[in-house]
Amino acid sequence: MNDSKRTEIEAACARLSIQYCIAVDSRDYETFAGLFTEDAVWTTPDKRQWKGHGGIREFTSKIDAKLIRHLASNILVDAIDEDRARGSSCTAVYRHMGDEVPAPMEGPSLIVENRDEYRRTDKGWRIASRVIVPVFRQVARGG
């Protein structure tokens, strides 16, 4: 694989991390599920696994925050070959249950590390596996 192809693959996969955040935050759950392969395995911070588009849609139907934002950073992708890549990133997750906007904020509710595997499909690059590993979580103040 030449350098140009490697760069193309790595950019396409890195873009999936940003699309992931935008789709879930805007509640565009069809687009969100479509970022994954049909047989994807998505492991959430509670170690539950959601399989395929159906499982991912099931998870997103349970999101109860009125306002949510995912801020992705430290995105690094390495092409393995012309059909597979591997990557990692960090995400800070902010959630708000109330109606006021702008929402009050003390900090993110969660900071996670994402461990991803990507696969080229007939629809382009997709996430084949995402394992979300919690790094920090918000703790209740007082009492």
N, C-alpha and C positions, 0 to 999 in steps of 0.2 A: 504494500500500500504506500503510495507516495504522500508527501507532506501536505499537498493540497487536499487530497481525499481525507486524510486524517483530520485536518482542520475543519473541513466541511461536516464531517460526522460529529466531531466534538461540539461544534457550534449548534448543530441541530438538536443534540441531546441536552445541552445546557439550556437551550430555549424552552425545552419541556418543563424544566423546574420553574421558570417564570410563568409559563402558561398555566401550570398547576395552581400556583398561588392566585393568579388573576381569576381563573375559572371558579375555584371554590369560594373566593371572597365575593364574587358577583353572583353566586348561587346558580351558575350555569353548569349544572350537574351533568347534563348530557355531554357537553364539551369536556368536562372534567373526566368522566368515565372514558371518553374517546381518546384521551391521552395515553391510556394503557392498552396493552395487547389484549386480545380476547381471552387469553388464558393467564393473565397477570395475577400475581399474588402481592397483595398490599398488606403489610404488617403494621398495625397502628401502635401507638405508644403503650397501650394496655396489653400488647402481645397477641391481640386477636388478628386472625388472618381473614381477609376479604378477598374472594377469588372471582376473577373475571369481571366483566362489566356489570353483571347482575349483583354481585356482592358489593361492588363499589357503589352502585346506585343505592343499595340497601343502607350502607353506612351513611351516605350523604343525606338520606331522607330523615335521619335522626339528629342532624345538626340543629341545635336549639338556640344558639346565640343569635341575637338580633343584628349584631354588627361583628364582623370577624375580619381580621387582616393577617395574612401570612407574609413575612418579609424574609426573602431568601438571600443568602450570602454565601461566600466561600465555595462557590460552585466550581467543581473540578471534574472534568470528564476525560477519560482515556479510551480511545478506540482500541478494541482488541483485534478486530478484523473488519472487513467491509459490511458485516451483518450484525456485529455485537459490539457493545461498549459498556463500560462500567464507570460509575461516578459517585460523588458524595457532595453534600451541601449542608448548610445549617439553615434552620428556619426559626424565627421568633414568631410566636402566635399570640395575637391580641384578641380577646373576646370581650364583648359587652352585652349584657342581658337587657338593659333598659332602653328607653326610647330617645334619650337626649343625644343630640349631635351638635357639636363634637362631644364625644363620649369622654367622661373622666377616665384618667389613666394613672396607674401607679407603676406599671411595667408589664412586660409580657406575661401571659398566663403560663407559657411553656416555651422552652428553647430546646430544639431537637436537632439531632444529626440524622440526615437521610442517607441511606446506603442503597444505591440504585444499580440496576442492570437494565440495559436498553437493548432493543432488537429492531432491526430494520424490517418493516412489513410492506405490503403492497400499498399501504396508506402513508408510508413514510416511517420515520423513527418513532417508537413508542416505548413507554416504560413497561418492562416485562416483570420487574420486581422492585418494590420499594419497601425497605425495612426502616421504620422510624424509631430511633433510639432516643429516649428522653435524656437530656443533659441537665436542665434546670426546670423547676416547676414553682409556680407561685404558691406561697403558704399563707394561710389565713392569719390576719393580725388580731392581736388581743386574745382574750379568753382562750 
